[in-house]
């Protein structure tokens, strides 16, 4: 029976690098948008909210 000899220091460093890379990838997905993309999303959301609010019926509290 022969087992592979592993240097624990190198193994820990390699594992830490891979975890950091996973976190970096997640951050790129979450925060990696340009200013133009952010402003476009904001404008589209505001327009959708305005259209939604414009379609509401007015309620009169005097009738009850």
PyMOL Python script that loads the backbone (N, CA, C, O; Angstrom):
from pymol import cmd

cmd.read_pdbstr("""\
ATOM      1  N   UNK A   1       0.841  -1.187   0.000  1.00  0.00           N
ATOM      2  CA  UNK A   1       0.000   0.000   0.000  1.00  0.00           C
ATOM      3  C   UNK A   1       0.878   1.240   0.000  1.00  0.00           C
ATOM      4  O   UNK A   1       1.676   1.472   0.908  1.00  0.00           O
ATOM      5  N   UNK A   2       0.702   2.015  -1.036  1.00  0.00           N
ATOM      6  CA  UNK A   2       1.421   3.276  -1.133  1.00  0.00           C
ATOM      7  C   UNK A   2       0.412   4.411  -1.134  1.00  0.00           C
ATOM      8  O   UNK A   2      -0.574   4.385  -1.870  1.00  0.00           O
ATOM      9  N   UNK A   3       0.666   5.377  -0.325  1.00  0.00           N
ATOM     10  CA  UNK A   3      -0.201   6.549  -0.279  1.00  0.00           C
ATOM     11  C   UNK A   3       0.556   7.724  -0.884  1.00  0.00           C
ATOM     12  O   UNK A   3       1.782   7.801  -0.814  1.00  0.00           O
ATOM     13  N   UNK A   4      -0.201   8.630  -1.476  1.00  0.00           N
ATOM     14  CA  UNK A   4       0.431   9.833  -2.012  1.00  0.00           C
ATOM     15  C   UNK A   4       0.827  10.736  -0.852  1.00  0.00           C
ATOM     16  O   UNK A   4       0.048  10.964   0.073  1.00  0.00           O
ATOM     17  N   UNK A   5       2.018  11.229  -0.920  1.00  0.00           N
ATOM     18  CA  UNK A   5       2.508  12.137   0.108  1.00  0.00           C
ATOM     19  C   UNK A   5       2.059  13.539  -0.270  1.00  0.00           C
ATOM     20  O   UNK A   5       2.269  14.001  -1.392  1.00  0.00           O
ATOM     21  N   UNK A   6       1.435  14.203   0.697  1.00  0.00           N
ATOM     22  CA  UNK A   6       0.887  15.526   0.448  1.00  0.00           C
ATOM     23  C   UNK A   6       1.521  16.516   1.412  1.00  0.00           C
ATOM     24  O   UNK A   6       1.587  16.275   2.617  1.00  0.00           O
ATOM     25  N   UNK A   7       1.983  17.621   0.869  1.00  0.00           N
ATOM     26  CA  UNK A   7       2.507  18.691   1.694  1.00  0.00           C
ATOM     27  C   UNK A   7       1.306  19.503   2.189  1.00  0.00           C
ATOM     28  O   UNK A   7       0.622  20.148   1.394  1.00  0.00           O
ATOM     29  N   UNK A   8       1.052  19.470   3.489  1.00  0.00           N
ATOM     30  CA  UNK A   8      -0.143  20.122   4.036  1.00  0.00           C
ATOM     31  C   UNK A   8      -0.125  21.631   3.831  1.00  0.00           C
ATOM     32  O   UNK A   8      -1.175  22.228   3.592  1.00  0.00           O
ATOM     33  N   UNK A   9       1.021  22.246   3.917  1.00  0.00           N
ATOM     34  CA  UNK A   9       1.117  23.692   3.713  1.00  0.00           C
ATOM     35  C   UNK A   9       0.675  24.057   2.303  1.00  0.00           C
ATOM     36  O   UNK A   9      -0.107  24.986   2.105  1.00  0.00           O
ATOM     37  N   UNK A  10       1.184  23.317   1.334  1.00  0.00           N
ATOM     38  CA  UNK A  10       0.804  23.582  -0.058  1.00  0.00           C
ATOM     39  C   UNK A  10      -0.669  23.266  -0.297  1.00  0.00           C
ATOM     40  O   UNK A  10      -1.355  23.979  -1.029  1.00  0.00           O
ATOM     41  N   UNK A  11      -1.147  22.197   0.324  1.00  0.00           N
ATOM     42  CA  UNK A  11      -2.552  21.821   0.176  1.00  0.00           C
ATOM     43  C   UNK A  11      -3.472  22.909   0.728  1.00  0.00           C
ATOM     44  O   UNK A  11      -4.470  23.260   0.098  1.00  0.00           O
ATOM     45  N   UNK A  12      -3.138  23.439   1.899  1.00  0.00           N
ATOM     46  CA  UNK A  12      -3.955  24.497   2.510  1.00  0.00           C
ATOM     47  C   UNK A  12      -3.941  25.758   1.660  1.00  0.00           C
ATOM     48  O   UNK A  12      -4.973  26.409   1.492  1.00  0.00           O
ATOM     49  N   UNK A  13      -2.773  26.107   1.122  1.00  0.00           N
ATOM     50  CA  UNK A  13      -2.675  27.292   0.276  1.00  0.00           C
ATOM     51  C   UNK A  13      -3.498  27.123  -0.998  1.00  0.00           C
ATOM     52  O   UNK A  13      -4.186  28.046  -1.432  1.00  0.00           O
ATOM     53  N   UNK A  14      -3.420  25.938  -1.587  1.00  0.00           N
ATOM     54  CA  UNK A  14      -4.179  25.660  -2.803  1.00  0.00           C
ATOM     55  C   UNK A  14      -5.682  25.723  -2.527  1.00  0.00           C
ATOM     56  O   UNK A  14      -6.443  26.259  -3.333  1.00  0.00           O
ATOM     57  N   UNK A  15      -6.099  25.184  -1.406  1.00  0.00           N
ATOM     58  CA  UNK A  15      -7.511  25.202  -1.038  1.00  0.00           C
ATOM     59  C   UNK A  15      -7.975  26.637  -0.783  1.00  0.00           C
ATOM     60  O   UNK A  15      -9.070  27.011  -1.203  1.00  0.00           O
ATOM     61  N   UNK A  16      -7.164  27.439  -0.106  1.00  0.00           N
ATOM     62  CA  UNK A  16      -7.516  28.833   0.169  1.00  0.00           C
ATOM     63  C   UNK A  16      -7.634  29.620  -1.132  1.00  0.00           C
ATOM     64  O   UNK A  16      -8.534  30.449  -1.272  1.00  0.00           O
ATOM     65  N   UNK A  17      -6.728  29.368  -2.091  1.00  0.00           N
ATOM     66  CA  UNK A  17      -6.796  30.056  -3.379  1.00  0.00           C
ATOM     67  C   UNK A  17      -8.082  29.721  -4.121  1.00  0.00           C
ATOM     68  O   UNK A  17      -8.717  30.597  -4.707  1.00  0.00           O
ATOM     69  N   UNK A  18      -8.459  28.450  -4.091  1.00  0.00           N
ATOM     70  CA  UNK A  18      -9.671  28.058  -4.804  1.00  0.00           C
ATOM     71  C   UNK A  18     -10.915  28.670  -4.153  1.00  0.00           C
ATOM     72  O   UNK A  18     -11.849  29.047  -4.861  1.00  0.00           O
ATOM     73  N   UNK A  19     -10.947  28.774  -2.830  1.00  0.00           N
ATOM     74  CA  UNK A  19     -12.071  29.403  -2.145  1.00  0.00           C
ATOM     75  C   UNK A  19     -12.153  30.886  -2.469  1.00  0.00           C
ATOM     76  O   UNK A  19     -13.240  31.423  -2.677  1.00  0.00           O
ATOM     77  N   UNK A  20     -10.991  31.551  -2.512  1.00  0.00           N
ATOM     78  CA  UNK A  20     -10.971  32.966  -2.865  1.00  0.00           C
ATOM     79  C   UNK A  20     -11.445  33.174  -4.297  1.00  0.00           C
ATOM     80  O   UNK A  20     -12.149  34.145  -4.577  1.00  0.00           O
ATOM     81  N   UNK A  21     -11.075  32.285  -5.202  1.00  0.00           N
ATOM     82  CA  UNK A  21     -11.495  32.383  -6.591  1.00  0.00           C
ATOM     83  C   UNK A  21     -13.010  32.197  -6.712  1.00  0.00           C
ATOM     84  O   UNK A  21     -13.662  32.892  -7.492  1.00  0.00           O
ATOM     85  N   UNK A  22     -13.563  31.271  -5.951  1.00  0.00           N
ATOM     86  CA  UNK A  22     -15.014  31.082  -5.954  1.00  0.00           C
ATOM     87  C   UNK A  22     -15.721  32.339  -5.472  1.00  0.00           C
ATOM     88  O   UNK A  22     -16.722  32.752  -6.058  1.00  0.00           O
ATOM     89  N   UNK A  23     -15.203  32.956  -4.399  1.00  0.00           N
ATOM     90  CA  UNK A  23     -15.799  34.190  -3.874  1.00  0.00           C
ATOM     91  C   UNK A  23     -15.658  35.325  -4.884  1.00  0.00           C
ATOM     92  O   UNK A  23     -16.581  36.123  -5.045  1.00  0.00           O
ATOM     93  N   UNK A  24     -14.529  35.409  -5.559  1.00  0.00           N
ATOM     94  CA  UNK A  24     -14.315  36.449  -6.559  1.00  0.00           C
ATOM     95  C   UNK A  24     -15.288  36.285  -7.721  1.00  0.00           C
ATOM     96  O   UNK A  24     -15.819  37.274  -8.227  1.00  0.00           O
ATOM     97  N   UNK A  25     -15.526  35.061  -8.144  1.00  0.00           N
ATOM     98  CA  UNK A  25     -16.473  34.804  -9.231  1.00  0.00           C
ATOM     99  C   UNK A  25     -17.879  35.232  -8.824  1.00  0.00           C
ATOM    100  O   UNK A  25     -18.606  35.833  -9.615  1.00  0.00           O
ATOM    101  N   UNK A  26     -18.253  34.920  -7.595  1.00  0.00           N
ATOM    102  CA  UNK A  26     -19.579  35.316  -7.109  1.00  0.00           C
ATOM    103  C   UNK A  26     -19.693  36.835  -7.055  1.00  0.00           C
ATOM    104  O   UNK A  26     -20.735  37.385  -7.413  1.00  0.00           O
ATOM    105  N   UNK A  27     -18.641  37.521  -6.616  1.00  0.00           N
ATOM    106  CA  UNK A  27     -18.652  38.987  -6.571  1.00  0.00           C
ATOM    107  C   UNK A  27     -18.733  39.585  -7.965  1.00  0.00           C
ATOM    108  O   UNK A  27     -19.407  40.596  -8.162  1.00  0.00           O
ATOM    109  N   UNK A  28     -18.059  38.977  -8.941  1.00  0.00           N
ATOM    110  CA  UNK A  28     -18.133  39.480 -10.317  1.00  0.00           C
ATOM    111  C   UNK A  28     -19.555  39.391 -10.842  1.00  0.00           C
ATOM    112  O   UNK A  28     -20.027  40.280 -11.549  1.00  0.00           O
ATOM    113  N   UNK A  29     -20.233  38.302 -10.485  1.00  0.00           N
ATOM    114  CA  UNK A  29     -21.622  38.135 -10.925  1.00  0.00           C
ATOM    115  C   UNK A  29     -22.516  39.161 -10.237  1.00  0.00           C
ATOM    116  O   UNK A  29     -23.369  39.777 -10.877  1.00  0.00           O
ATOM    117  N   UNK A  30     -22.319  39.343  -8.934  1.00  0.00           N
ATOM    118  CA  UNK A  30     -23.192  40.212  -8.154  1.00  0.00           C
ATOM    119  C   UNK A  30     -22.945  41.690  -8.432  1.00  0.00           C
ATOM    120  O   UNK A  30     -23.894  42.440  -8.657  1.00  0.00           O
ATOM    121  N   UNK A  31     -21.702  42.113  -8.420  1.00  0.00           N
ATOM    122  CA  UNK A  31     -21.385  43.537  -8.475  1.00  0.00           C
ATOM    123  C   UNK A  31     -20.764  43.983  -9.794  1.00  0.00           C
ATOM    124  O   UNK A  31     -20.462  45.166  -9.949  1.00  0.00           O
ATOM    125  N   UNK A  32     -20.567  43.100 -10.726  1.00  0.00           N
ATOM    126  CA  UNK A  32     -19.812  43.426 -11.927  1.00  0.00           C
ATOM    127  C   UNK A  32     -20.635  44.035 -13.043  1.00  0.00           C
ATOM    128  O   UNK A  32     -20.635  43.524 -14.163  1.00  0.00           O
ATOM    129  N   UNK A  33     -21.336  45.118 -12.753  1.00  0.00           N
ATOM    130  CA  UNK A  33     -22.096  45.794 -13.792  1.00  0.00           C
ATOM    131  C   UNK A  33     -21.542  47.202 -13.978  1.00  0.00           C
ATOM    132  O   UNK A  33     -21.088  47.830 -13.022  1.00  0.00           O
ATOM    133  N   UNK A  34     -21.584  47.689 -15.205  1.00  0.00           N
ATOM    134  CA  UNK A  34     -21.093  49.032 -15.477  1.00  0.00           C
ATOM    135  C   UNK A  34     -22.112  50.063 -14.998  1.00  0.00           C
ATOM    136  O   UNK A  34     -23.261  49.734 -14.701  1.00  0.00           O
ATOM    137  N   UNK A  35     -21.674  51.296 -14.930  1.00  0.00           N
ATOM    138  CA  UNK A  35     -22.552  52.377 -14.494  1.00  0.00           C
ATOM    139  C   UNK A  35     -23.719  52.530 -15.465  1.00  0.00           C
ATOM    140  O   UNK A  35     -24.844  52.797 -15.041  1.00  0.00           O
ATOM    141  N   UNK A  36     -23.465  52.366 -16.753  1.00  0.00           N
ATOM    142  CA  UNK A  36     -24.522  52.475 -17.748  1.00  0.00           C
ATOM    143  C   UNK A  36     -25.578  51.385 -17.550  1.00  0.00           C
ATOM    144  O   UNK A  36     -26.775  51.647 -17.659  1.00  0.00           O
ATOM    145  N   UNK A  37     -25.133  50.174 -17.262  1.00  0.00           N
ATOM    146  CA  UNK A  37     -26.077  49.079 -17.025  1.00  0.00           C
ATOM    147  C   UNK A  37     -26.911  49.333 -15.774  1.00  0.00           C
ATOM    148  O   UNK A  37     -28.109  49.052 -15.754  1.00  0.00           O
ATOM    149  N   UNK A  38     -26.278  49.864 -14.733  1.00  0.00           N
ATOM    150  CA  UNK A  38     -27.004  50.162 -13.496  1.00  0.00           C
ATOM    151  C   UNK A  38     -28.043  51.258 -13.731  1.00  0.00           C
ATOM    152  O   UNK A  38     -29.178  51.146 -13.268  1.00  0.00           O
ATOM    153  N   UNK A  39     -27.661  52.316 -14.447  1.00  0.00           N
ATOM    154  CA  UNK A  39     -28.601  53.411 -14.688  1.00  0.00           C
ATOM    155  C   UNK A  39     -29.743  52.963 -15.596  1.00  0.00           C
ATOM    156  O   UNK A  39     -30.877  53.404 -15.412  1.00  0.00           O
ATOM    157  N   UNK A  40     -29.470  52.097 -16.571  1.00  0.00           N
ATOM    158  CA  UNK A  40     -30.518  51.567 -17.430  1.00  0.00           C
ATOM    159  C   UNK A  40     -31.510  50.738 -16.620  1.00  0.00           C
ATOM    160  O   UNK A  40     -32.720  50.876 -16.798  1.00  0.00           O
ATOM    161  N   UNK A  41     -31.019  49.893 -15.747  1.00  0.00           N
ATOM    162  CA  UNK A  41     -31.903  49.087 -14.896  1.00  0.00           C
ATOM    163  C   UNK A  41     -32.755  49.974 -14.004  1.00  0.00           C
ATOM    164  O   UNK A  41     -33.947  49.725 -13.825  1.00  0.00           O
ATOM    165  N   UNK A  42     -32.146  50.998 -13.452  1.00  0.00           N
ATOM    166  CA  UNK A  42     -32.872  51.914 -12.571  1.00  0.00           C
ATOM    167  C   UNK A  42     -33.966  52.639 -13.344  1.00  0.00           C
ATOM    168  O   UNK A  42     -35.086  52.773 -12.851  1.00  0.00           O
ATOM    169  N   UNK A  43     -33.654  53.107 -14.551  1.00  0.00           N
ATOM    170  CA  UNK A  43     -34.644  53.807 -15.363  1.00  0.00           C
ATOM    171  C   UNK A  43     -35.795  52.880 -15.743  1.00  0.00           C
ATOM    172  O   UNK A  43     -36.956  53.287 -15.705  1.00  0.00           O
ATOM    173  N   UNK A  44     -35.485  51.653 -16.105  1.00  0.00           N
ATOM    174  CA  UNK A  44     -36.540  50.710 -16.470  1.00  0.00           C
ATOM    175  C   UNK A  44     -37.428  50.384 -15.268  1.00  0.00           C
ATOM    176  O   UNK A  44     -38.644  50.256 -15.411  1.00  0.00           O
ATOM    177  N   UNK A  45     -36.832  50.251 -14.102  1.00  0.00           N
ATOM    178  CA  UNK A  45     -37.616  49.989 -12.892  1.00  0.00           C
ATOM    179  C   UNK A  45     -38.529  51.164 -12.551  1.00  0.00           C
ATOM    180  O   UNK A  45     -39.682  50.966 -12.168  1.00  0.00           O
ATOM    181  N   UNK A  46     -38.018  52.379 -12.689  1.00  0.00           N
ATOM    182  CA  UNK A  46     -38.829  53.566 -12.413  1.00  0.00           C
ATOM    183  C   UNK A  46     -39.985  53.671 -13.405  1.00  0.00           C
ATOM    184  O   UNK A  46     -41.102  54.014 -13.020  1.00  0.00           O
ATOM    185  N   UNK A  47     -39.725  53.378 -14.673  1.00  0.00           N
ATOM    186  CA  UNK A  47     -40.772  53.430 -15.685  1.00  0.00           C
ATOM    187  C   UNK A  47     -41.850  52.388 -15.391  1.00  0.00           C
ATOM    188  O   UNK A  47     -43.041  52.677 -15.506  1.00  0.00           O
ATOM    189  N   UNK A  48     -41.441  51.193 -15.016  1.00  0.00           N
ATOM    190  CA  UNK A  48     -42.407  50.134 -14.697  1.00  0.00           C
ATOM    191  C   UNK A  48     -43.243  50.528 -13.477  1.00  0.00           C
ATOM    192  O   UNK A  48     -44.445  50.266 -13.441  1.00  0.00           O
ATOM    193  N   UNK A  49     -42.622  51.150 -12.491  1.00  0.00           N
ATOM    194  CA  UNK A  49     -43.357  51.593 -11.301  1.00  0.00           C
ATOM    195  C   UNK A  49     -44.367  52.671 -11.664  1.00  0.00           C
ATOM    196  O   UNK A  49     -45.500  52.642 -11.184  1.00  0.00           O
ATOM    197  N   UNK A  50     -43.970  53.623 -12.506  1.00  0.00           N
ATOM    198  CA  UNK A  50     -44.893  54.683 -12.933  1.00  0.00           C
ATOM    199  C   UNK A  50     -46.087  54.094 -13.670  1.00  0.00           C
ATOM    200  O   UNK A  50     -47.229  54.476 -13.415  1.00  0.00           O
ATOM    201  N   UNK A  51     -45.826  53.169 -14.580  1.00  0.00           N
ATOM    202  CA  UNK A  51     -46.916  52.545 -15.329  1.00  0.00           C
ATOM    203  C   UNK A  51     -47.843  51.765 -14.397  1.00  0.00           C
ATOM    204  O   UNK A  51     -49.060  51.771 -14.579  1.00  0.00           O
ATOM    205  N   UNK A  52     -47.280  51.112 -13.427  1.00  0.00           N
ATOM    206  CA  UNK A  52     -48.082  50.348 -12.473  1.00  0.00           C
ATOM    207  C   UNK A  52     -48.966  51.282 -11.641  1.00  0.00           C
ATOM    208  O   UNK A  52     -50.152  51.016 -11.441  1.00  0.00           O
ATOM    209  N   UNK A  53     -48.380  52.366 -11.166  1.00  0.00           N
ATOM    210  CA  UNK A  53     -49.125  53.334 -10.355  1.00  0.00           C
ATOM    211  C   UNK A  53     -50.193  54.043 -11.184  1.00  0.00           C
ATOM    212  O   UNK A  53     -51.253  54.382 -10.660  1.00  0.00           O
ATOM    213  N   UNK A  54     -49.933  54.268 -12.453  1.00  0.00           N
ATOM    214  CA  UNK A  54     -50.893  54.958 -13.318  1.00  0.00           C
ATOM    215  C   UNK A  54     -52.136  54.105 -13.545  1.00  0.00           C
ATOM    216  O   UNK A  54     -53.212  54.645 -13.806  1.00  0.00           O
ATOM    217  N   UNK A  55     -52.011  52.825 -13.453  1.00  0.00           N
ATOM    218  CA  UNK A  55     -53.143  51.943 -13.692  1.00  0.00           C
ATOM    219  C   UNK A  55     -54.004  51.683 -12.473  1.00  0.00           C
ATOM    220  O   UNK A  55     -54.992  50.954 -12.566  1.00  0.00           O
ATOM    221  N   UNK A  56     -53.662  52.252 -11.345  1.00  0.00           N
ATOM    222  CA  UNK A  56     -54.439  52.034 -10.122  1.00  0.00           C
ATOM    223  C   UNK A  56     -55.746  52.803 -10.166  1.00  0.00           C
ATOM    224  O   UNK A  56     -55.832  53.890 -10.737  1.00  0.00           O
ATOM    225  N   UNK A  57     -56.745  52.222  -9.560  1.00  0.00           N
ATOM    226  CA  UNK A  57     -58.025  52.897  -9.416  1.00  0.00           C
ATOM    227  C   UNK A  57     -57.998  53.747  -8.156  1.00  0.00           C
ATOM    228  O   UNK A  57     -57.431  53.356  -7.136  1.00  0.00           O
ATOM    229  N   UNK A  58     -58.614  54.900  -8.243  1.00  0.00           N
ATOM    230  CA  UNK A  58     -58.680  55.774  -7.088  1.00  0.00           C
ATOM    231  C   UNK A  58     -59.809  55.324  -6.164  1.00  0.00           C
ATOM    232  O   UNK A  58     -60.920  55.071  -6.629  1.00  0.00           O
ATOM    233  N   UNK A  59     -59.547  55.225  -4.896  1.00  0.00           N
ATOM    234  CA  UNK A  59     -60.576  54.838  -3.934  1.00  0.00           C
ATOM    235  C   UNK A  59     -61.040  56.073  -3.198  1.00  0.00           C
ATOM    236  O   UNK A  59     -60.233  56.883  -2.742  1.00  0.00           O
ATOM    237  N   UNK A  60     -62.343  56.208  -3.086  1.00  0.00           N
ATOM    238  CA  UNK A  60     -62.917  57.334  -2.319  1.00  0.00           C
ATOM    239  C   UNK A  60     -63.363  56.803  -0.962  1.00  0.00           C
ATOM    240  O   UNK A  60     -64.150  55.860  -0.881  1.00  0.00           O
ATOM    241  N   UNK A  61     -62.855  57.412   0.090  1.00  0.00           N
ATOM    242  CA  UNK A  61     -63.229  56.980   1.438  1.00  0.00           C
ATOM    243  C   UNK A  61     -64.579  57.550   1.837  1.00  0.00           C
ATOM    244  O   UNK A  61     -65.159  57.080   2.815  1.00  0.00           O
ATOM    245  N   UNK A  62     -65.112  58.552   1.120  1.00  0.00           N
ATOM    246  CA  UNK A  62     -66.371  59.203   1.458  1.00  0.00           C
ATOM    247  C   UNK A  62     -67.579  58.291   1.198  1.00  0.00           C
ATOM    248  O   UNK A  62     -68.614  58.455   1.845  1.00  0.00           O
ATOM    249  N   UNK A  63     -67.470  57.353   0.283  1.00  0.00           N
ATOM    250  CA  UNK A  63     -68.597  56.513  -0.093  1.00  0.00           C
ATOM    251  C   UNK A  63     -68.942  55.491   0.979  1.00  0.00           C
ATOM    252  O   UNK A  63     -70.090  55.049   1.032  1.00  0.00           O
ATOM    253  N   UNK A  64     -68.031  55.103   1.816  1.00  0.00           N
ATOM    254  CA  UNK A  64     -68.290  54.075   2.834  1.00  0.00           C
ATOM    255  C   UNK A  64     -68.993  54.661   3.957  1.00  0.00           C
ATOM    256  O   UNK A  64     -69.305  53.964   4.922  1.00  0.00           O
TER     257      UNK A  64
END
""", "prot")
cmd.dss("prot")
cmd.show_as("cartoon", "prot")
cmd.util.cbc("prot")
cmd.orient("prot")
